[in-house]
Every structure is written in structure tokens, then in C-alpha cells.
Amino acid sequence: MADVPLRELLGGRRGALDASIPPAVFVIGWLLSGQSIGWGALAAVVAGAVAGGVRLRRGGRVTAALASVAAVAAGSLIALYTGRAQDFFLVQLLSNVASALAWAVSILIRWPLLGVVVGFVIGQRTRWRHDPDLLRAYGRASWVWVGQYTLRVLVFGLLWWSGWVLALGVTRIALSWPLVALTLAASAFVLRREIPRDHPGLRHPRMRT
């Protein structure tokens, strides 16, 4: 139900895998060059630019491609500045902290981001907020996404604090598309469970009178 538009918005498996390529290349370049942050950063930026170009040729959005390259460049500059290879992953860590907080706050203020995303993709806009059943269902399903980002923060944070660069690279891949796919499935399950059986569905909110 909701997992299809969410997958499209997130860029699907290819988008998640593309985002995992630069970190993996950074770690490989860092190892092969005798733990040189400069070479690792250069390899990551080149890989990010190539992945961004391929994404554009596949019809991806320019803003998404530029944002990915900018994130890789920012991580590289931070690592070069601090002289610590694990700081290449600091942008990723902080972005997951911000995402976890944003999703949690959105639920608390009764604007769950899952509803915002799905409503935007299916052209429903914010009409779902006038349906108590959908508002409740989107709120509860959004907690699944909070859990995803919180898990990443805990794992990345521990590895970053410990300075385990190779483990960070491996975990970055493991917690990309596999975790997103699991989160999509879990949030779709929660949505289906929370919406009453007699409800007309996500595309047909019941307007409150």
C-alpha cells in the first residue's frame, strides 16, 4: 500500500546502494594507500561524482545527486581537517541524529512525516490529517522510522567513537538498503494493522465533520 510510493521517493534499492558506494570506496582507498585520508577522500569524491552522474542518466533528480556529492565532499573535508578517518562518517552520523529527531517531533506535533511523504507522493497533500484513523495510523507507523534512525545512530556512534573505520564502512552498507527495506515492510504492516477494515484506504480519507 504505502510502501510503493515510499520506495519511489527514497530512490529505491539503486538509490540506497549508490549512496553506499562512496563510503565503501573511501575505506578501500584508505586501506590500500596505507591509511592515507587524502587518497581515501579523493577516491570517495570521484566515486560520488560518478554515482551522481549515473543517477542523473537514469532519470534521477539533480538536487538529490548534488546533495549526495556534497555530503561526500563534506565528510572528506572533515576527515582531512581533523586527521581522523572515522570523521568521514560524521556527516552520516549527524544526519541520522537529525532524522530521528525530525521524525519523532513530527509525530508529537501530529504531523507524522510518513503521512506527509505518502500524501505528497499520491497527490493527497494534507487531507489525511482530517481523518482520525489515518492520522493515528501514520503516527504509529512513523515510529518505525524513528527506530530505524535511532538504531543507526547507536551503531554508527559506537563505531565512530571507537575509531573502527573498516567496521564503519561495512556497517554503512549493511544499514542502507537492507534496513530501509525492512523499515518499509514494517511501517506498511503497521499502517495496515492500524487502519480499520471498513476504511476506504489511504487514497480516500474520511473527512472529519
C-alpha positions as CSV (number, residue, x, y, z in Angstrom):
1,M,0.0,0.0,0.0
2,A,2.2,2.9,1.3
3,D,5.5,1.0,0.7
4,V,5.4,1.6,-3.1
5,P,5.3,5.4,-3.1
6,L,7.8,5.5,-0.3
7,R,10.2,3.3,-2.2
8,E,9.9,5.6,-5.2
9,L,10.6,8.7,-3.1
10,L,13.6,7.2,-1.5
11,G,15.1,6.2,-4.8
12,G,14.6,2.5,-4.3
13,R,17.3,-0.1,-3.9
14,R,19.6,1.6,-6.5
15,G,19.5,4.9,-4.7
16,A,20.4,3.4,-1.4
17,L,23.2,1.3,-3.0
18,D,24.5,4.3,-4.8
19,A,24.8,6.2,-1.5
20,S,26.8,3.3,-0.1
21,I,29.4,3.3,-2.8
22,P,31.5,6.4,-1.8
23,P,31.9,5.3,1.9
24,A,33.0,1.9,0.8
25,V,35.4,3.4,-1.7
26,F,36.8,5.7,1.0
27,V,37.6,2.8,3.2
28,I,39.1,0.8,0.4
29,G,41.2,3.7,-0.7
30,W,42.2,4.5,2.9
31,L,43.4,0.9,3.4
32,L,45.2,0.5,0.0
33,S,47.1,3.7,0.4
34,G,48.4,2.9,3.8
35,Q,45.7,4.6,5.7
36,S,46.0,7.9,3.8
37,I,42.9,10.1,4.4
38,G,43.8,12.2,1.4
39,W,43.7,9.3,-1.1
40,G,40.6,7.8,0.6
41,A,38.8,11.1,0.3
42,L,39.8,11.6,-3.3
43,A,38.6,8.2,-4.2
44,A,35.3,8.8,-2.4
45,V,34.7,12.1,-4.1
46,V,35.4,10.6,-7.5
47,A,33.1,7.6,-6.8
48,G,30.4,10.0,-5.5
49,A,30.6,12.1,-8.7
50,V,30.4,9.0,-10.9
51,A,27.4,7.6,-8.9
52,G,25.7,11.0,-9.1
53,G,26.3,11.1,-12.9
54,V,24.9,7.6,-13.3
55,R,21.9,8.5,-11.2
56,L,21.2,11.6,-13.4
57,R,21.4,9.4,-16.6
58,R,18.8,7.1,-15.0
59,G,16.4,10.0,-14.7
60,G,17.2,10.9,-11.1
61,R,16.7,14.4,-9.6
62,V,19.6,16.9,-9.9
63,T,19.1,18.1,-6.3
64,A,19.4,14.5,-5.0
65,A,22.5,13.8,-7.0
66,L,24.1,17.1,-5.9
67,A,23.2,16.5,-2.2
68,S,24.9,13.1,-2.3
69,V,28.1,14.5,-3.8
70,A,28.0,17.4,-1.3
71,A,27.7,15.0,1.6
72,V,30.7,13.0,0.4
73,A,32.7,16.2,-0.1
74,A,31.8,17.4,3.4
75,G,32.7,14.2,5.0
76,S,36.0,14.2,3.2
77,L,36.8,17.7,4.2
78,I,36.0,17.0,7.9
79,A,38.2,13.9,7.9
80,L,41.1,15.9,6.2
81,Y,40.7,18.7,8.8
82,T,40.6,16.5,11.9
83,G,43.1,13.9,10.6
84,R,40.8,11.1,11.7
85,A,39.5,8.7,9.1
86,Q,36.4,7.9,11.2
87,D,35.3,11.5,10.9
88,F,34.4,10.9,7.2
89,F,31.3,9.2,8.6
90,L,30.5,12.1,10.9
91,V,28.1,13.7,8.4
92,Q,26.2,10.4,8.1
93,L,26.0,10.1,11.9
94,L,24.7,13.6,12.4
95,S,22.2,13.3,9.6
96,N,20.7,10.3,11.2
97,V,20.5,12.1,14.6
98,A,18.6,14.9,12.8
99,S,16.4,12.5,11.0
100,A,15.5,10.6,14.2
101,L,14.6,13.9,15.9
102,A,12.6,15.2,13.0
103,W,10.5,12.1,12.7
104,A,9.9,12.0,16.5
105,V,8.9,15.6,16.7
106,S,6.6,15.3,13.6
107,I,4.7,12.6,15.5
108,L,4.4,14.6,18.7
109,I,3.1,17.7,16.8
110,R,0.6,15.4,14.9
111,W,2.3,15.9,11.5
112,P,3.8,12.4,11.2
113,L,6.3,12.5,8.3
114,L,5.2,9.2,6.9
115,G,1.8,10.8,6.2
116,V,3.4,13.9,4.8
117,V,5.6,11.8,2.4
118,V,2.8,9.4,1.3
119,G,0.3,12.3,1.0
120,F,2.7,14.2,-1.3
121,V,3.5,11.2,-3.5
122,I,-0.1,10.1,-4.1
123,G,-1.3,13.7,-4.6
124,Q,-3.4,13.7,-1.5
125,R,-1.5,16.6,0.2
126,T,-2.7,17.0,3.8
127,R,-6.2,15.8,3.5
128,W,-5.2,12.7,5.5
129,R,-4.9,14.9,8.6
130,H,-8.6,15.3,8.7
131,D,-9.1,11.6,9.1
132,P,-8.5,10.5,12.7
133,D,-7.9,6.9,11.6
134,L,-5.2,7.8,9.1
135,L,-3.6,10.4,11.4
136,R,-3.3,7.7,14.1
137,A,-2.1,5.1,11.7
138,Y,0.6,7.3,10.1
139,G,1.7,8.4,13.6
140,R,2.2,4.9,14.8
141,A,3.9,3.7,11.6
142,S,6.2,6.7,11.7
143,W,7.7,5.3,15.0
144,V,9.2,2.5,12.9
145,W,11.2,5.1,11.0
146,V,12.3,6.7,14.3
147,G,13.5,3.3,15.4
148,Q,15.5,2.9,12.1
149,Y,17.4,6.2,12.5
150,T,17.9,5.6,16.2
151,L,19.5,2.2,15.5
152,R,21.8,3.8,13.0
153,V,22.8,6.5,15.5
154,L,23.6,3.9,18.2
155,V,25.6,1.7,15.9
156,F,27.4,4.4,13.9
157,G,28.0,6.4,17.1
158,L,29.7,3.4,18.9
159,L,31.9,2.6,15.9
160,W,32.8,6.3,15.3
161,W,33.7,6.8,19.0
162,S,35.8,3.6,18.9
163,G,37.6,4.7,15.7
164,W,36.7,1.5,13.8
165,V,36.9,2.7,10.2
166,L,36.6,-0.6,8.5
167,A,33.6,-1.6,10.6
168,L,32.0,1.8,9.8
169,G,32.3,1.1,6.1
170,V,30.8,-2.4,6.4
171,T,28.0,-1.2,8.6
172,R,27.3,1.7,6.3
173,I,26.4,-0.8,3.6
174,A,24.6,-3.2,5.9
175,L,22.4,-0.5,7.3
176,S,21.5,1.0,4.0
177,W,19.0,-0.8,1.7
178,P,18.5,-3.9,3.8
179,L,17.4,-1.8,6.8
180,V,15.3,0.5,4.6
181,A,13.6,-2.5,3.0
182,L,12.8,-3.8,6.5
183,T,11.6,-0.5,7.7
184,L,9.3,-0.1,4.6
185,A,7.8,-3.5,5.2
186,A,7.4,-2.9,9.0
187,S,5.8,0.5,8.5
188,A,3.4,-0.8,5.8
189,F,2.4,-3.6,8.2
190,V,1.7,-1.2,11.0
191,L,-0.4,1.0,8.6
192,R,-2.5,-1.9,7.5
193,R,-3.0,-3.1,11.1
194,E,-4.0,0.3,12.4
195,I,-6.4,1.3,9.6
196,P,-9.9,-0.2,10.3
197,R,-11.2,-2.9,7.9
198,D,-14.1,-0.8,6.8
199,H,-11.8,2.2,5.9
200,P,-11.8,3.1,2.2
201,G,-7.9,3.2,2.1
202,L,-5.1,5.7,2.1
203,R,-6.2,7.4,-1.1
204,H,-9.7,8.0,0.3
205,P,-9.5,9.8,3.7
206,R,-12.7,10.2,5.7
207,M,-13.1,13.9,6.1
208,R,-14.0,14.9,9.7
209,T,-17.3,16.8,10.0
